[in-house]
Amino acid sequence: MGNLRWAKLVPPPLNTTLQTGKVGVSCYSTLPPQVIDLAGALGSAIIGSDIQAGPFEGLVNWLTTTDLPWATSGITTLLYDNPWLAPVFEDIVTSIDIGSLEGGSPNSEDCLFLNLVVPGSAMRKEKTLPDVNYIFGGDLLAIIRLNETNIRQGAYAIGSKDPIYNGYGLVRESNGSIIYAVGNYLLSAFGFLAGDTIDNDDTAVANAGFWDQRAILEWIQSYIHLVNGDPNDVSLWGESAGAGSVMHHLTAFGGNEPGPPLFRKVFVQSPWNVVQYNTSGRLE
């Protein structure tokens, strides 16, 4: 990726290859939905002090109270305290496809794919349909030791457009009255890195993941008419981190969109917003 790693998206070269959807590449830091479903079934959908029940309860309590450095600090603090380990983890991550290993889609930085679900009536140009752009959520609660306090950090760290957000059920339940779009966005440090280093780098942009989401909205404005979608009737939906993203897009640029509106309506479900700090380290 080079200098493009934390840059805004640039238009790719023309590619005439048919993307059938069989290559569901996911971005780094993703976990397959079946892992999340398993955690929920075991009563560990929320990991931390407010966990209610399930076999993981004792394990989580032990992790948050034990004095074992690896258990209380986690990988993040481990690398911070032992920077010499960074090349070791880098070799592991680059040599093993974590996504495939976990039973999900292959991981790649070339992961910014978009899915469209278009009813036959639109393809046959029988009628123009409204569009739903869904932003998926994702929450991985990591236990990090900071100043002798266990901090739970989550959201914007995992997730993928496939398979549970494919939108087929929604289009079916609407009786084919909408066009559905969902796309990947960069996650974790790849998508939401910020701070003085990023701000002072002319080739980088903070919160690249939000720009990825915005690029999907811009794509819809430019091309949804090709499948008989209405660019003037776009709804932005999201859940959890996706809902938090919707709120960010509502307030982007101080609420003053620099061009024509990219969406007209929103649907916000259980929004999650991580505590934000400005580049001076003060809580916003």
C-alpha positions in Angstrom: 0.0 0.0 0.0 2.9 2.3 0.6 1.9 6.0 1.0 -1.7 5.1 0.4 -2.1 3.1 3.6 -3.7 6.0 5.6 -4.7 8.1 2.6 -8.1 8.9 1.2 -9.3 6.5 -1.4 -8.2 7.2 -5.0 -10.2 5.9 -8.1 -8.8 2.5 -9.2 -7.8 1.8 -12.7 -10.6 0.5 -15.0 -11.3 -3.2 -14.3 -13.6 -5.1 -16.6 -13.5 -8.3 -14.6 -16.9 -9.5 -13.4 -17.0 -9.6 -9.6 -19.5 -12.3 -8.7 -19.3 -11.8 -5.0 -17.6 -15.1 -4.4 -14.4 -13.3 -3.4 -15.7 -11.8 -0.1 -12.4 -10.3 1.0 -12.5 -8.8 4.5 -10.3 -6.1 6.0 -7.7 -6.8 8.7 -9.0 -7.0 12.3 -12.2 -8.8 11.3 -13.7 -11.8 13.0 -16.2 -14.1 11.2 -19.8 -13.7 12.4 -19.9 -17.3 13.7 -17.4 -16.4 16.3 -19.5 -13.4 17.4 -22.6 -15.5 17.4 -20.9 -18.2 19.5 -19.8 -15.6 22.1 -23.4 -14.3 22.3 -24.7 -17.8 22.8 -22.3 -18.4 25.6 -23.4 -15.2 27.4 -20.3 -13.2 26.6 -21.7 -10.7 24.1 -20.5 -8.1 26.5 -17.1 -8.9 28.0 -16.1 -7.1 31.1 -17.5 -6.2 34.5 -21.1 -6.0 33.3 -21.2 -9.6 31.9 -24.3 -11.4 33.3 -23.8 -15.1 32.7 -22.2 -17.8 30.7 -19.2 -20.0 30.8 -16.9 -17.1 30.0 -17.8 -15.2 33.1 -15.2 -16.8 35.3 -12.6 -16.5 32.7 -13.2 -12.8 32.1 -13.2 -12.1 35.8 -9.9 -13.9 36.2 -8.4 -12.0 33.3 -9.4 -8.7 34.8 -8.1 -9.5 38.3 -5.0 -11.7 37.8 -1.5 -10.3 38.0 -0.3 -12.1 35.0 1.1 -9.4 32.6 -0.1 -11.1 29.4 -3.6 -11.5 30.8 -4.2 -8.0 32.1 -2.3 -6.1 29.5 -3.2 -7.8 26.3 -1.3 -7.7 23.1 -1.5 -3.9 22.8 0.2 -3.1 26.0 2.6 -6.1 25.6 3.9 -4.6 22.4 4.1 -1.1 24.0 6.1 -2.4 26.9 8.2 -4.7 24.7 8.8 -3.1 21.3 11.3 -5.7 20.3 8.3 -8.1 19.9 6.8 -6.0 17.2 8.7 -7.7 14.3 7.7 -11.1 15.7 4.0 -10.3 15.6 4.5 -8.6 12.2 6.0 -11.8 10.8 3.1 -13.9 12.2 0.4 -11.6 10.9 1.9 -11.3 7.4 2.5 -15.0 7.1 -0.9 -16.3 8.3 -4.3 -15.2 6.8 -6.1 -14.6 10.1 -9.5 -14.3 8.4 -9.3 -17.6 6.7 -7.8 -19.2 9.8 -10.9 -18.1 11.8 -13.3 -19.5 9.2 -14.1 -16.1 7.6 -13.1 -14.4 4.4 -9.5 -13.9 3.5 -7.9 -10.8 5.1 -6.3 -8.2 2.9 -5.6 -4.5 2.7 -7.2 -4.7 -0.7 -10.6 -5.2 1.0 -12.7 -2.2 0.0 -15.4 -4.1 -1.9 -19.0 -3.1 -2.3 -22.0 -5.4 -2.5 -25.3 -4.4 -4.3 -28.6 -6.3 -4.0 -30.8 -5.2 -6.8 -34.4 -6.6 -7.3 -35.2 -7.8 -10.8 -37.8 -5.1 -11.2 -35.1 -2.5 -11.1 -32.8 -4.4 -13.4 -35.7 -4.6 -15.9 -36.2 -0.9 -15.4 -39.8 -1.4 -14.4 -39.5 1.3 -11.7 -36.9 3.5 -10.0 -36.2 2.3 -6.4 -34.9 4.0 -3.2 -31.5 2.9 -1.9 -30.4 1.7 1.5 -26.7 2.0 2.3 -26.0 -0.1 5.4 -22.9 0.4 7.6 -22.1 -2.7 9.5 -21.1 -2.6 13.2 -18.4 -4.5 15.0 -17.3 -4.7 18.6 -14.3 -6.4 20.1 -13.9 -5.5 23.7 -10.2 -5.8 24.5 -8.9 -5.7 28.1 -5.9 -3.2 28.2 -4.1 -2.3 31.3 -3.5 1.5 31.5 -2.3 3.3 34.6 -3.2 0.2 36.7 -6.8 0.4 35.4 -8.5 -2.1 33.1 -9.8 -0.2 30.1 -12.4 -1.8 27.8 -12.0 -0.5 24.3 -14.4 -1.6 21.6 -16.2 -0.9 18.3 -14.7 0.0 14.9 -12.4 -2.9 15.3 -14.0 -5.9 13.7 -16.7 -6.6 11.1 -17.3 -7.3 7.4 -20.0 -6.8 4.8 -20.2 -10.6 4.5 -22.2 -12.7 5.2 -24.7 -11.6 7.8 -25.1 -8.1 6.3 -25.6 -9.3 2.7 -29.1 -7.7 2.7 -30.9 -10.4 0.8 -33.5 -10.9 3.6 -34.1 -7.1 3.8 -34.7 -6.8 0.1 -37.0 -9.9 0.2 -39.0 -8.6 3.1 -39.5 -5.3 1.3 -41.0 -7.2 -1.6 -38.2 -6.0 -3.8 -38.9 -2.3 -3.2 -35.4 -1.2 -2.3 -31.8 -1.5 -3.6 -29.4 -2.5 -0.8 -25.7 -1.5 -0.7 -23.1 -2.5 1.9 -19.3 -2.1 1.7 -16.2 -2.8 3.7 -14.3 0.0 5.4 -10.9 -0.1 7.0 -10.9 -1.1 10.7 -9.0 -0.5 13.9 -5.6 1.2 13.4 -5.9 0.9 9.6 -9.2 2.8 9.6 -9.2 5.0 12.7 -5.7 6.1 13.4 -5.3 9.7 14.4 -3.0 12.1 16.2 -0.1 14.5 15.5 1.8 12.0 13.3 -1.2 11.5 11.0 -2.1 15.2 11.1 1.4 16.3 10.1 1.7 13.7 7.3 0.6 15.1 3.9 0.0 11.6 2.6 -2.3 10.5 5.4 -5.7 11.3 6.7 -7.2 10.7 10.2 -10.1 8.3 10.4 -9.7 6.8 7.0 -12.5 4.4 7.7 -15.1 7.2 7.7 -13.7 8.3 4.3 -14.2 4.8 3.0 -17.8 4.9 4.1 -18.2 8.3 2.4 -16.7 6.9 -0.8 -19.6 4.3 -0.9 -22.1 7.2 -0.6 -20.3 9.0 -3.4 -20.3 5.9 -5.5 -24.1 5.6 -5.1 -24.6 9.1 -6.2 -22.5 8.5 -9.4 -23.6 5.0 -10.4 -26.8 3.8 -8.7 -28.8 5.1 -11.7 -27.3 2.3 -13.8 -29.4 -0.2 -11.9 -32.4 2.1 -11.8 -31.8 3.4 -8.3 -32.7 6.9 -7.2 -29.7 8.9 -6.1 -32.0 11.4 -4.5 -33.6 8.8 -2.2 -30.7 7.3 -0.3 -31.2 6.2 3.3 -28.1 5.6 5.5 -28.6 2.8 8.1 -26.3 1.5 10.8 -26.1 -0.5 13.9 -23.6 -0.3 16.8 -20.4 1.1 15.4 -22.3 1.5 12.1 -24.9 3.6 13.8 -22.1 5.7 15.4 -20.7 6.1 11.9 -24.0 7.4 10.7 -24.0 10.0 13.5 -20.5 11.1 12.4 -21.7 11.5 8.8 -24.6 13.6 10.0 -22.3 16.0 11.8 -19.4 15.9 9.3 -18.1 19.3 8.2 -20.0 20.8 11.0 -23.2 19.6 9.5 -22.6 21.6 6.3 -22.2 19.1 3.5 -19.8 20.7 1.0 -21.8 19.4 -2.0 -25.2 18.0 -2.8 -26.5 15.7 0.0 -25.2 12.2 -0.1 -28.2 10.8 1.8 -31.7 12.0 2.8 -32.7 9.8 5.7 -31.0 7.8 8.4 -31.8 4.8 10.6 -29.7 4.7 13.8 -29.7 1.4 15.8 -28.0 1.2 19.2 -25.1 3.6 18.3 -21.7 3.1 19.8 -19.2 5.9 20.0 -15.8 5.4 21.5 -14.5 8.2 23.7 -12.6 10.5 21.5 -9.4 12.5 22.3 -8.1 15.4 20.3 -4.5 15.5 19.2 -3.4 17.3 22.3 -4.7 14.5 24.4 -7.7 16.2 25.9 -11.1 14.5 26.1 -13.6 15.9 23.6 
